[in-house]
Amino acid sequence: MKKEKKCSDCGTKMIKVSSKTPDGISYNYFKCSKCGEEILNMSQLHEVAEKYRNMKTYHAKISKWGLSLGLRIPKELVKKYKFKANKEVTIIPEKEGLKIIT
C-alpha cells in the first residue's frame, strides 16, 4: 500500500499535479490542497533532468574541409543562437569540451 504524502508545513494531504517547464517538458510534483506548498521528490527531479539532457543533446558529424575539420551546426541551434554564414566565433577549450561564443 502506497503511503500518501502529507504537507510538511500544515500536515494536509498533498495531491499529485502535472505541469510543464518553459521548454515544454512535462513533469509531476505534489501540491498541498490547503496551503499551496509544492514539492518534487528526487525521482521526479531526476526524471525532469533526464528529459532535459535528452532534449538538449545534438549530434553532428565532423567533416574534412581542406586541411581543416568542419562541424555542421544543427538548424535549431543556428536559429537559437543566431549563427550567420561567414561570421567569426570564439572557441574556448574547456575540461569537458569546447565552448563556442558568437
Phi, psi and omega in degrees: 000132182278131180281133180284151180278136176243143179293132180285342179275312186239353177082004180281153178299137178261147179251151178278130183234148176251146178208181177226146175284168177301337178273001177090012179274123180279148179206162178246149175208176180248139181227136178286129181285347181259302186261349177087001178304136181239139177220149171244133174273171186299322180293323177294319180295317178296323179297316178295316180299319179295320177298319177297316179301316180293321181291323186271007181267128176237148178242139179217156180252135176273130182240156176276128177233095183066234178269358182252179173245146179236154181231125177277133180264125181303147184308319182299321180286326176301314180294312184298318184258006175056045175292144177232148177299140178067009176276133180281141176236164176255132178248123182245117176292134177231170183303316185265355182164212181242146176246128180250123180251126179270000000 
